[in-house]
C-alpha cells in the first residue's frame, strides 16, 4: 500500500486518517454512551481514537464485526446480517465460507454442531438485535477444537452486567411487498444486575417472520429448456429464545452457570408444478435446543495465570412433517434427537524467558449421540467420542511474535442404519499450528500462519431423512457414510491499524464434504458427498477511505477537529476466490463490498452497504449464472433522549436485484430461486434509564471465549 510519500511522518498520518475513518463505525445502539468530541487542538488524540468502538476490527487471528452498533446489520435476522459481511459467502445450497475457508459456527464460544439447512433455519430464526458482535477466527490455535476446520464464526450474544439493574429493549419491524404484504418483527429484552452475592443476566426475545421463496429447476439440453419443477412457497417462522446466566464469587474464584433455550415452530405452504403433476403441500418444522454450561474459574495472585473447568450439556430435537393440504396422510414424518456431553479444562501461565510469553495446555472429552427416525422407525443411530489434549507456547522477542502448538485428538465414530453398519472412523491424529509475526510498530504487522484441522460430518449432513420440501421431481437426503475432512491451511497477511489489510490464504482439503445436486432421469437429487481433494485460494484486501481526503486533501484533513462519530468515510473490501478441483475446469470469482457512512444534518447517520459477487465462477460443483449476492442496503439512524433511544429506518435490497441461479456441474440443470429480500422497516433500541451513573461494569457473564480479545498476536 504505497501512497507515493516518502516522508515517514506523512506516512504515519495517512495510517492515522485510515484509523479515524474506520473508527467512525462507532456504535449506533444505546448500549454504550459514545465519547464526546475532543477539544480543538492541533494534535490528534491517538489513545482516545483507539478506544473508540469499531464496527470492523482486523486482528492477526480474527476479524471482529460489531452488530449491536450497526443498524445496517442488526435490523433483521442473524442470517440476514451475516450475509452482508464483507468476505463472507452464505449460500443456502452451497454452505458458508469466509475468505475461502469453510466455517464452523460457534455461539458464545461453544460449537452449535449443526450445519446447512438446520443452521440456516436456526440463524434465520434468531433476531440480529440480540447479538453483540460476531468474530471470525481465521487462525484458530491449538486450544480450539481441531474439528473447527478452516475457520470459526463465533456469534457473541454477551453483554456486561453492572452493579445496578440495567434494562434494554430492542425492536425491529419490517415488511415486504411482492404478490402479498408480509411482515417480520423482532423483540428482545435484556436485564442484568450484580450485587455483593452474585450477578445475573436474562435475555428473552422472539422473532416472527413471513417470507416467500420462488424456485425453479430447469433442464437445458440441445438448445431446449424444459421445466422440471416450479414452486411458490409461503413461509411463517416463529422463534423464541431465553439466555440466562448466574455468576458467584467464591473467595477469589468464580462459578458461572448458563442456560439457553431456543424454540422454533415454522410453517410452509407450497404450490408446485412440473411435467404431469401439481402439488399443494403444507409442512411443519419444530425444533427445541437446550444448552447448559457450568464453569469454574480458579484465580491466582498472578492474574496472568488462569485455570478453568467447564462442563457443557446440549440437547437438540427436530421434527418435520410434510403432507398434502386436505389429506391426513403424511408424505414425510421425520424427526431427530441429538445429545452432546463435553468436559474440558484449560490452564495458562506466563513464561519468563520472553516478553509477554505464555504457556497453555488443556484437555477435552466429548460424546455426541444422534438418532434419526422416519415415521417412527429409527434409521440412523450414530455415536461419536472425542478425547483431546493440547499444548501451546506463545512468545515475543523484540519485534517478533511466535506461536507454536499442537493438539492431539482421538476419534471413535460408529453407527448403524436400519439396514447396515456405518464405516467406522477410529483414528488418533496430531494437529500442529504455527504463527510468526513481525511488528513494524504497535499498529503495523506482517503475519504468516499454518495449521492442520479436521471437520467431522455434521449430523444434519449424515441424516438420511429428508427435512425439506419434496415433490415427484425433487428429492433431498443425507449421507450416513460421509468421512471426515482434513485441512491444511496457510496464510500471509499484512495489517495496518487493525483495519487496512491485504492477505492471501490457501486451504487444501482431503475428503471435502460438499453439497451435490444430480439428475436421475427427471428426478433432481440433492445430497452430500466427499470429494477426494480440493484447494481453495483466496486473496483479500480491505481499506477505509475518509471522504475528506478528496475534498480537503491530506494536509487540511490533519488540521481538522476529528470526531470519529461524525466522520464520513467509505470502507472498501475486495476478494478473489478460486476453487481448484482435480479434473474439473473451474473459474474463480470476485467479491466486492462497499460500506459508506455519511453524517447528515441533525446528526442523522446514513449508511449504504453494497455487496456484489461476479457470476460465472465455480463454488465447489456449482457455477453461478447470476451473482449470488447482489444487494444494496440503506439505513438512516439518529439518537434521541440523551442517547438512550436510537431509531433507525432501513431498506434492504432496494433494487430488488438479489436473485441466485446456478448450473450444477456435469448436469443440464439450472437452479434458480428468488426470495422476497426487498424489505422496508424501522428498528428502535431503548436503554431504560437508571439513576446510578457511577456503577462500574463487571466481567462478562455469558462465557466469553478466553482468546476473544487478547493473545500475543493481537496488538
Secondary structure, DSSP 8 states (H G I E B T S, - for coil): ---S---HHHHHHHHHHHHHHHHT----STTS---------SS--HHHHHHS--SEEE-SSEEEEESTT-HHHHSSBHHHHHTTSTTEEEETTTEEEETTEEEEEEETTEE----HHHHHHHHHTSBGGG--EEEEESS--TTS-GGGTTEEEEEE-----BSS-EEEEEEEEEEEESSSEEEEEEEEEEEEEE-SSEEEEEEEEEEEEEEEEEEEEEEEETTEEEEEEEEEEEEEEEEEEEEEEEEEEETTEEEEEEEEEEEEEEEEEEEEEETTEEEEEEEEEEEEEEEEEEEEEE--SSTT-EEEEEEEEEEEEEEEEEEETT--SEEEEEEEEEEEEEEEEEEEEEETTSTTEEEEEEEEEEEEEEEEEETTEEEEEEEEEEEEEEEEEEEEETTEEEEEEEEEEEEEEEEEESSSB---EEEEEEEEEEEEEEESSSSEEEEEEEEEEEE---HHHH--S--S--BTTEEE---TT---EEEEEEEEEEEETTTEEEEEEEEEEEEEEEEEEEEETTEEEEEEEEEEEEEEEEEEEEEEEETHHHHTHHHHHHHS---GGG--EEEEEEEEEEEE-TT-----EEEEEEEEEEEEGGGEEEEEEEEEE-SS-EETTEEESS-S-EEEEEEEEEEETTTTEEEEEEEESTT----EEEEETTS-EEEEEEE---EEEEEEEEEE--S--S--B---SS---TTSS--TT--
